Amino acid sequence: MTAPPRQRDHSNWARTAIRRMIGALRHANEELLHAHEAMARPAGASRPGPRAAATGIGGSAPAGGASVPPGQPAAEGGKPAA
């Protein structure tokens, strides 16, 4: 005796459609993020790369060996910042 034919799961098309929709939305989000970064960057500026200070390669240290946080200018003339 043979087994009755199995009923196919017809919800696979819905899962595939949702996966494709999510992939398209992720792609669109990436494009919008890149466009925003390009508009925020000044004209002629290159894309930001990995920081030399973060990797410890290259770059020059401020006078006196003191560490200066990013975004703050180093003190002039070797004077400590107030």
N, C-alpha and C positions, 0 to 999 in steps of 0.2 A: 504494500500500500504506500502511496506517495504522500508526502506532506502537502498541506494546502499552500498555495503561493503566499509569500509574505507580503504584508502591506508595506509599501515604501513610506518612509518619513518625508512628508512634503514640506517640512519646515526648513530644510537645508537651503532653499532658495532665499528665505528671509535672512538667515544667518549670513549668507554670502553677501547679500545686498547691504546689510548693516556693516559688515567688515569693510566692504568697498567704500561705503559712505564715511566711515571713521578714517580710513586711509586718505581719502580726498580732503577731509577737513583738517587732518594733521598736516598734509602737504600745503594747503592754503594758509594755515597758521604759520608755518615756517617761512613761506614767501612773504607774508605780511610783516613778520619780525625782521627779515632781512631788509625789506623796503624801509621800515622804520629806522633801522640802524643806518642805512645809507642816507636817509634824509637828515638824521641827527648829526652825522659826521660832517665837518667842514669840507668845502670843495677842495679837492686836491690832496686830502689827507689819505694815507694808506689805511688799510684795515688793521685793527689792533691785533698784534700777535702775542705770543706768550711773553710774560714779563721776565726780563733778565734777572731782576732782583729776587723774584720768587723762585727761580731755578738755581740761583747762585752762580750763574755763568755770566762773565763779562760785566760791563758797567763799571762806574767808578763810585767809590764810597765817599761820603762827605768828609771834610777835614775833621780830624780828631777821632775818627772811627765811630762817631755817633750815628745812630740810625734815625732817618727822617721818615715819618709816615708819608704814604703817597698822598699827593694833593697839597702838601705843605712845602713852601720853599725852604731851602736850607739857610741857616743863619749866615750872614755875610761877615767876613773878617774874622771868622773863628769865634765870634761871640755866641754865647748860648742863647737860644731862643727864649723869650720871656713868656 
